[in-house]
């Protein structure tokens, strides 16, 4: 395995872990439901995507390429925005007063 590939895998893992940590911190720190939903649906999705890409590169470098990580990433990038959108629509339907004010 080349040293460059190892460094790329390590960089993707560190970036992925940092994004997942930022998304988790946003979930714990923000007070409003809509703000709390934004962190995990954006940052954590990107973090998991970086970890899956690192796994794909590592396995390809080992000669054991697999499409499982690609399918997981595709499923994640399709379902995370849809589920976040449905959660926001449900929250607005249950509590119409929680709708944020329009920008000035």
N, C-alpha and C positions, 0 to 999 in steps of 0.2 A: 504494500500500500504506500502510495506516495505521501510525502510530508505535507504537500500542498492540500491534498484531499483531507487529511486529518485536521489541518488548521481550519479548513472551510467547515467541516463537520462540527468542530468545537465552537467556532464562531456562531453557527446556526443554532446550536444547543444553548449557548449563553444568551443570544438574542431572544430565542423562544422562551427560555425560562424568565428572562426579564419582563417580556410582554405579559406572560401569564401571571407573574407577580404583580405587575402594575394593574392588570385587570382585577385580580383578587383584592388588591388594596382598594381599588375604586368601589368594589362591591361592599366592602366593609366600612369605608370612610364616608361615602356620599349619603346624604340624608333622605333625599326624595326618591321615590320609586323609579321615576323615569331616568334620573341620573345614575341610580344604582344599576339599572339595566344596561346602560350604555357601556360601562367598563367591561363587563364580561363578554358582551356580545361583539365587541370590536377588538379589544386588546388580547383577550384570551384566545379568540379564534386565530388571530395572527400568530400568537405564541405557539399554539398547538400546530399550526401549519408549518412553522419553522422547525419544530422538533420532528415532524413527519418528514420534511424534506431532508433533514440531517440523517434520519434513519434510511431513507431511500438511497442517499449518496453512499452511506456506509455499507449497505448491503450490495450495492452495485460495485463498489470497490473490492468487496470480498468475492465477487463472482456469483453472488446469489441474488440477483435482481428479482424483485417481487412487485406485483401491482397492488398488493394489499394497502400499502400506505397511500398510494394514489387514490384508491377508492375511498379510504377513510377521509382523506382531505377533501375530496369532491363532496362526499356526504356532509361533512362538517360545514363547508363553505356554502352549501345549499340550504341546510336546515337551520343554522344559527340565525341568519337574518330573518327568515320566515317565522321562527319561533319568537324572536324578539318583537317582531311586528304584531303577531297575534297577542302577545302578552300586553303590549301597549294598547291595542284596540279593546281588549277585555277590561283593562284598568280604566280606560276612558268611558266605557259603557257602564261599569259598576259605579264609578264616582265621577260624574261629569264636571263637578266643581274642581277637580284636580287638574283640569286642562291648564297648561301654562298660558300666561297672557301673551298676546301677539307682540312682536317686537315693535319698538317705536318708529 
